[in-house]
């Protein structure tokens, strides 16, 4: 794939690691400040907000400028959001700033893959990027678990950072370390080299961009393959965001773990994701991506089944299986979506549409999850409602894809 691709992977991994560690630190800071539990999903909701608000423009920016330059600016914004939280900015506004940087970063990152990898290598390239993205998400939660634990907060490094910052919060050292992670990602991004690829010039006018976004949405959803893969990835990332918080709740309520120790259980998911992504890259072709659709039903079934697991060893095995299922499931779908997206739109614009839909799904799932928690429903009820929602969504996507395929074959 070339050294430039692996530089991108390294920069993306460190940046994603910091994003997800910061999420757990923000949750712990919210709890330290005496916030209500049902507000916790809204922290994730705030991070996702700018993905939706900026969707009409970020794809245009990713195509107008060098994508590595856009990623450099995006990482700077994320670092500033974390620094703002460290300086006393409330958790939710600070996470919105970090989310703005992440929203700028995503279309540039995925669009850059389509520029440096041929179609025949897209599944392979996506295997690496998904290992990096999802691995950073899960390992970032584990890092966050360590950073909020007593092992770190009483360490010499944490105490030194707190003293340097003249901060009272036990988590100030954790936030300071996360800022250093963003600086490291910034340095790695500096070494990623761009490609001289020119896209049609699109004026940045709000009303024009909104109309264009509507047209692009219709074009992507109307296409049989793009519509199917977009539906799957939209549902998948909403599920992933929910599972990220649901596993933390489950670990505390059913396995008796503290928040920092509960985060370590997510490492089992990382192992599974890496295994699933590797197998998908090795055995699934672009044309056979639709064959993984039945695996989506397993993700829906997995949620309520968590209620009958109370042993940590069994829980680890289940998390590995769920991660492998997710990794094997999403890699071919992402590759197919990027391939069709480049044919229907441009690289940056298709990724922006993908991000818009996926993050609308995340926001919807976070609102539902927050509402269920606010109603003081049992974990069994919450996990069952979410599991039914996911399974029904997958059945609808599969039915729609096969119905369209039959119609096109008949014609």
C-alpha positions as CSV (number, residue, x, y, z in Angstrom):
1,X,0.0,0.0,0.0
2,X,3.0,2.3,0.4
3,X,4.5,4.2,3.3
4,X,2.1,7.1,3.0
5,X,-0.9,4.8,3.7
6,X,0.7,3.5,6.9
7,X,1.6,7.0,8.0
8,X,-2.1,7.7,7.7
9,X,-3.0,4.6,9.7
10,X,-0.6,5.6,12.5
11,X,-1.9,9.2,12.7
12,X,-5.6,8.0,12.6
13,X,-4.9,5.5,15.3
14,X,-3.4,7.9,17.8
15,X,-6.0,10.6,17.1
16,X,-8.8,8.0,17.5
17,X,-7.2,6.7,20.7
18,X,-7.3,10.2,22.2
19,X,-10.9,10.8,21.1
20,X,-12.2,7.6,22.8
21,X,-10.0,8.0,25.9
22,X,-11.4,11.5,26.2
23,X,-15.0,10.2,26.1
24,X,-14.5,8.1,29.2
25,X,-12.6,10.9,31.0
26,X,-15.5,13.3,30.1
27,X,-18.0,10.7,31.6
28,X,-15.9,10.4,34.8
29,X,-15.6,14.2,35.0
30,X,-19.4,14.5,34.6
31,X,-19.8,12.0,37.5
32,X,-17.2,13.8,39.6
33,X,-19.2,17.0,39.2
34,X,-22.4,15.3,40.4
35,X,-24.2,15.0,37.0
36,X,-27.2,12.8,36.5
37,X,-26.6,9.3,34.9
38,X,-29.1,9.8,32.1
39,X,-27.0,12.8,30.8
40,X,-24.1,10.4,30.0
41,X,-25.4,9.4,26.5
42,X,-25.8,13.1,25.8
43,X,-22.0,13.5,26.1
44,X,-21.7,11.2,23.1
45,X,-24.6,13.0,21.5
46,X,-22.7,16.4,21.8
47,X,-19.6,14.9,20.3
48,X,-21.6,13.8,17.3
49,X,-23.5,17.0,16.7
50,X,-21.1,18.7,14.3
51,X,-20.9,15.6,12.2
52,X,-24.5,16.3,11.2
53,X,-24.4,20.1,11.2
54,X,-21.3,20.3,9.0
55,X,-22.2,17.4,6.7
56,X,-23.1,19.6,3.7
57,X,-19.7,21.4,3.8
58,X,-17.0,19.0,5.1
59,X,-17.1,16.8,1.9
60,X,-16.6,20.0,-0.2
61,X,-13.7,21.1,2.0
62,X,-12.1,17.6,1.8
63,X,-12.2,17.8,-2.0
64,X,-11.2,21.4,-2.3
65,X,-8.0,21.2,-0.2
66,X,-5.2,18.7,0.3
67,X,-6.7,16.0,2.5
68,X,-3.6,15.7,4.8
69,X,-3.9,19.4,5.3
70,X,-7.5,19.1,6.3
71,X,-6.6,16.3,8.8
72,X,-3.9,18.5,10.3
73,X,-6.4,21.3,10.9
74,X,-8.9,18.8,12.3
75,X,-6.5,17.4,14.8
76,X,-5.6,20.9,16.0
77,X,-9.3,21.6,16.7
78,X,-9.7,18.4,18.6
79,X,-6.7,19.2,20.7
80,X,-8.1,22.7,21.5
81,X,-11.4,21.1,22.6
82,X,-9.6,18.9,25.0
83,X,-7.5,21.8,26.2
84,X,-10.7,23.8,26.8
85,X,-12.1,21.1,29.0
86,X,-8.9,21.1,31.0
87,X,-9.2,24.9,31.4
88,X,-12.7,24.6,32.9
89,X,-15.0,24.6,29.8
90,X,-18.1,22.5,30.6
91,X,-18.0,18.9,29.4
92,X,-20.7,19.0,26.7
93,X,-19.5,22.2,24.9
94,X,-15.9,21.0,25.0
95,X,-16.9,17.6,23.5
96,X,-18.8,19.5,20.8
97,X,-15.5,21.3,19.8
98,X,-13.7,18.0,19.7
99,X,-16.6,16.6,17.6
100,X,-16.1,19.5,15.1
101,X,-12.5,18.4,14.6
102,X,-13.6,14.8,14.2
103,X,-16.2,15.7,11.7
104,X,-13.6,17.5,9.5
105,X,-11.2,14.6,9.9
106,X,-13.5,11.8,8.7
107,X,-14.2,12.6,5.1
108,X,-10.6,13.6,4.5
109,X,-9.4,10.3,6.0
110,X,-11.7,8.0,4.1
111,X,-11.5,10.1,0.9
112,X,-7.7,9.9,1.0
113,X,-8.0,6.1,1.0
114,X,-9.8,6.2,-2.3
115,X,-7.1,8.4,-3.8
116,X,-4.2,6.2,-2.8
117,X,-5.8,2.7,-3.1
118,X,-7.2,1.1,-6.4
119,X,-10.6,-0.4,-6.3
120,X,-9.1,-3.9,-6.3
121,X,-7.4,-3.1,-3.0
122,X,-10.2,-1.1,-1.3
123,X,-11.4,-4.1,0.9
124,X,-7.7,-4.7,2.0
125,X,-7.2,-0.9,2.7
126,X,-10.5,-0.8,4.6
127,X,-9.4,-3.8,6.6
128,X,-6.5,-1.8,7.9
129,X,-8.5,1.4,8.4
130,X,-11.2,-0.4,10.3
131,X,-8.7,-2.2,12.5
132,X,-7.2,1.2,13.2
133,X,-10.5,3.0,13.7
134,X,-12.4,0.4,15.8
135,X,-9.2,-0.7,17.5
136,X,-8.5,2.9,18.5
137,X,-12.1,3.2,19.7
138,X,-11.9,0.2,22.0
139,X,-8.3,0.6,23.1
140,X,-9.0,4.3,23.6
141,X,-11.8,3.3,26.1
142,X,-9.2,1.1,27.8
143,X,-6.7,3.9,27.9
144,X,-9.4,6.1,29.3
145,X,-10.2,3.5,32.0
146,X,-6.5,3.6,33.0
147,X,-6.4,7.4,33.0
148,X,-9.4,7.7,35.4
149,X,-8.2,4.9,37.7
150,X,-6.2,5.4,40.9
151,X,-3.2,3.8,39.3
152,X,-2.8,6.9,37.1
153,X,-4.4,9.7,39.2
154,X,-1.9,9.1,42.0
155,X,1.1,8.5,39.7
156,X,4.0,10.9,39.5
157,X,3.1,11.8,35.9
158,X,-0.5,12.8,36.8
159,X,0.6,14.7,39.9
160,X,3.2,16.5,37.9
161,X,0.7,17.5,35.2
162,X,-1.8,18.7,37.9
163,X,0.9,20.7,39.6
164,X,2.0,22.3,36.3
165,X,-1.6,23.2,35.5
166,X,-2.5,24.3,39.0
167,X,-5.6,22.2,38.8
168,X,-7.7,20.8,41.6
169,X,-9.6,18.0,39.8
170,X,-8.3,14.5,40.1
171,X,-8.8,14.2,36.4
172,X,-6.7,17.2,35.3
173,X,-3.7,15.0,34.8
174,X,-5.7,12.6,32.7
175,X,-6.9,15.5,30.5
176,X,-3.3,16.8,30.2
177,X,-2.1,13.4,29.0
178,X,-4.9,13.3,26.4
179,X,-3.7,16.8,25.1
180,X,-0.3,15.3,24.7
181,X,-1.8,12.4,22.6
182,X,-3.4,15.0,20.3
183,X,0.0,16.7,19.9
184,X,1.5,13.3,18.9
185,X,-1.3,12.7,16.3
186,X,-0.6,16.2,15.0
187,X,3.1,15.4,14.5
188,X,2.3,12.1,12.7
189,X,-0.3,13.9,10.4
190,X,2.4,16.3,9.4
191,X,4.3,13.5,7.6
192,X,1.3,12.3,5.5
193,X,1.8,13.5,2.0
194,X,-1.1,14.6,-0.3
195,X,-2.0,13.7,-3.9
196,X,-2.4,16.2,-6.7
197,X,-6.0,15.3,-7.5
198,X,-8.4,18.0,-8.7
199,X,-12.2,17.7,-8.2
200,X,-14.9,19.9,-9.8
201,X,-15.1,23.3,-8.0
202,X,-18.2,23.5,-5.8
203,X,-19.1,27.0,-4.3
204,X,-19.5,27.0,-0.5
205,X,-22.9,28.6,-0.3
206,X,-25.2,27.3,2.5
207,X,-28.4,27.0,0.5
208,X,-26.7,25.5,-2.5
209,X,-24.9,23.0,-0.3
210,X,-28.1,22.0,1.5
211,X,-29.8,21.4,-1.8
212,X,-26.8,19.5,-3.0
213,X,-26.8,17.4,0.1
214,X,-30.4,16.5,-0.5
215,X,-29.6,15.5,-4.1
216,X,-26.6,13.4,-3.0
217,X,-28.7,11.7,-0.3
218,X,-31.3,10.7,-2.9
219,X,-28.7,9.5,-5.3
220,X,-26.9,7.3,-2.7
221,X,-30.1,5.8,-1.2
222,X,-31.7,5.2,-4.6
223,X,-28.8,3.0,-5.8
224,X,-29.2,-0.7,-5.0
225,X,-25.7,-1.4,-3.7
226,X,-25.0,2.1,-2.2
227,X,-28.4,2.2,-0.5
228,X,-27.8,-1.3,1.0
229,X,-24.3,-0.6,2.3
230,X,-25.3,2.9,3.5
231,X,-28.2,1.4,5.4
232,X,-26.0,-1.2,7.0
233,X,-23.2,1.1,8.1
234,X,-25.7,3.7,9.3
235,X,-27.3,1.1,11.6
236,X,-23.9,-0.4,12.5
237,X,-22.4,2.8,13.9
238,X,-25.5,3.6,15.8
239,X,-25.3,0.2,17.4
240,X,-21.5,0.5,18.1
241,X,-22.0,3.8,19.9
242,X,-24.8,2.3,22.0
243,X,-22.8,-0.8,22.7
244,X,-19.8,1.3,23.8
245,X,-21.9,2.7,26.7
246,X,-24.1,-0.3,27.2
247,X,-21.1,-2.6,27.9
248,X,-19.9,-0.1,30.5
249,X,-23.4,-0.2,32.2
250,X,-23.6,-4.0,31.9
251,X,-20.1,-4.5,33.4
252,X,-21.0,-2.4,36.5
253,X,-24.6,-3.8,37.0
254,X,-24.0,-7.5,36.1
255,X,-20.3,-8.1,36.6
256,X,-19.7,-5.9,39.6
257,X,-16.9,-3.9,37.9
258,X,-16.0,-0.2,38.6
259,X,-16.1,2.2,35.7
260,X,-12.3,2.1,35.1
261,X,-12.2,-1.7,35.2
262,X,-15.3,-2.0,33.1
263,X,-13.5,-0.2,30.3
264,X,-10.8,-2.9,30.2
265,X,-13.5,-5.4,29.1
266,X,-13.7,-3.5,25.8
267,X,-10.2,-4.9,25.0
268,X,-11.9,-8.2,24.2
269,X,-14.0,-6.4,21.6
270,X,-10.8,-5.0,20.0
271,X,-9.3,-8.5,19.6
272,X,-12.5,-9.6,18.0
273,X,-12.7,-6.6,15.6
274,X,-9.1,-7.1,14.5
275,X,-9.8,-10.8,13.8
276,X,-13.1,-10.1,12.0
277,X,-11.6,-7.3,9.9
278,X,-8.6,-9.5,8.9
279,X,-10.9,-12.4,7.9
280,X,-13.1,-10.0,5.8
281,X,-10.1,-8.5,4.1
282,X,-8.8,-12.0,3.3
283,X,-12.0,-13.8,2.2
284,X,-14.7,-11.3,1.2
285,X,-14.6,-9.7,-2.3
286,X,-16.2,-6.4,-3.2
287,X,-18.9,-8.2,-5.3
288,X,-19.7,-10.5,-2.4
289,X,-20.1,-7.9,0.3
290,X,-23.9,-8.5,0.5
291,X,-23.2,-12.1,1.8
292,X,-22.4,-10.7,5.3
293,X,-25.9,-9.3,5.9
294,X,-27.1,-12.1,8.1
295,X,-24.4,-11.3,10.6
296,X,-26.2,-8.1,11.4
297,X,-29.0,-10.1,13.1
298,X,-26.5,-11.5,15.6
299,X,-25.6,-8.1,16.8
300,X,-29.3,-7.5,17.7
301,X,-29.6,-10.8,19.4
302,X,-26.4,-10.2,21.4
303,X,-27.9,-7.2,23.3
304,X,-30.6,-8.9,25.4
305,X,-28.5,-12.1,25.8
306,X,-26.1,-10.0,28.0
307,X,-28.6,-10.2,30.8
308,X,-27.9,-13.9,31.4
309,X,-24.1,-13.5,31.7
310,X,-22.6,-12.8,35.1
311,X,-19.2,-14.4,34.9
312,X,-16.3,-12.2,33.6
313,X,-14.7,-15.1,31.6
314,X,-17.9,-15.8,29.7
315,X,-18.3,-12.0,29.2
316,X,-14.8,-11.8,27.6
317,X,-15.7,-14.6,25.2
318,X,-18.9,-12.9,24.2
319,X,-17.2,-9.6,23.6
320,X,-14.6,-11.3,21.3
321,X,-17.4,-12.9,19.3
322,X,-19.4,-9.6,19.1
323,X,-16.2,-7.8,18.0
324,X,-15.4,-10.4,15.3
325,X,-18.9,-10.3,14.0
326,X,-18.8,-6.5,13.8
327,X,-15.4,-6.4,12.1
328,X,-16.3,-9.1,9.5
329,X,-19.6,-7.3,8.9
330,X,-18.6,-3.7,8.4
331,X,-15.3,-3.9,6.4
332,X,-16.9,-5.2,3.2
333,X,-19.8,-2.8,3.6
334,X,-17.5,0.2,3.9
335,X,-15.5,-0.8,0.9
336,X,-18.6,-1.3,-1.2
337,X,-20.0,2.1,-0.1
338,X,-16.8,3.9,-0.9
339,X,-16.5,2.2,-4.3
340,X,-20.1,3.0,-5.3
341,X,-19.9,6.5,-3.6
342,X,-16.9,7.4,-5.8
343,X,-18.9,6.3,-8.9
344,X,-22.0,8.2,-7.9
345,X,-20.4,11.3,-6.4
346,X,-16.8,12.3,-5.4
347,X,-14.7,10.7,-2.7
348,X,-15.1,13.5,-0.2
349,X,-18.8,14.1,-0.9
350,X,-19.8,10.4,-0.6
351,X,-17.9,10.0,2.7
352,X,-19.7,13.2,4.0
353,X,-23.1,11.6,3.1
354,X,-22.0,8.4,4.8
355,X,-21.0,10.4,8.0
356,X,-24.2,12.4,8.0
357,X,-26.3,9.2,8.0
358,X,-24.2,7.3,10.4
359,X,-24.1,10.1,12.9
360,X,-27.8,10.8,12.7
361,X,-28.1,7.2,13.7
362,X,-25.7,7.7,16.6
363,X,-27.6,10.8,17.8
364,X,-31.0,9.0,17.5
365,X,-29.6,5.9,19.4
366,X,-28.1,8.2,22.1
367,X,-31.4,10.1,22.6
368,X,-33.3,6.8,22.8
369,X,-30.8,5.3,25.3
370,X,-30.9,8.5,27.4
371,X,-34.7,8.5,27.5
372,X,-34.8,4.8,28.5
373,X,-32.3,5.6,31.3
374,X,-34.3,8.7,32.4
375,X,-37.4,6.5,32.8
376,X,-35.4,4.2,35.2
377,X,-36.1,1.1,33.1
378,X,-34.2,-2.1,33.9
379,X,-31.1,-3.1,32.0
380,X,-33.1,-6.1,30.6
381,X,-35.8,-3.8,29.1
382,X,-33.2,-1.3,27.7
383,X,-31.1,-4.0,26.1
384,X,-34.2,-5.8,24.7
385,X,-35.6,-2.6,23.1
386,X,-32.3,-1.8,21.5
387,X,-31.8,-5.4,20.3
388,X,-35.3,-5.5,18.7
389,X,-34.7,-2.2,17.0
390,X,-31.4,-3.4,15.5
391,X,-32.7,-6.8,14.3
392,X,-35.8,-5.1,12.7
393,X,-33.5,-2.6,11.0
394,X,-31.3,-5.4,9.5
395,X,-34.3,-7.4,8.3
396,X,-35.7,-4.3,6.6
397,X,-32.3,-3.5,4.8
398,X,-31.9,-7.1,3.7
399,X,-35.5,-7.3,2.4
400,X,-35.1,-4.0,0.5
401,X,-31.8,-5.1,-1.1
402,X,-33.1,-8.4,-2.3
403,X,-36.4,-6.9,-3.6
404,X,-34.4,-4.4,-5.7
405,X,-32.0,-7.0,-6.9
406,X,-34.9,-9.2,-8.0
407,X,-36.6,-6.3,-9.9
408,X,-33.3,-5.3,-11.7
409,X,-32.8,-9.0,-12.6
410,X,-36.3,-9.3,-14.0
411,X,-35.8,-6.2,-16.1
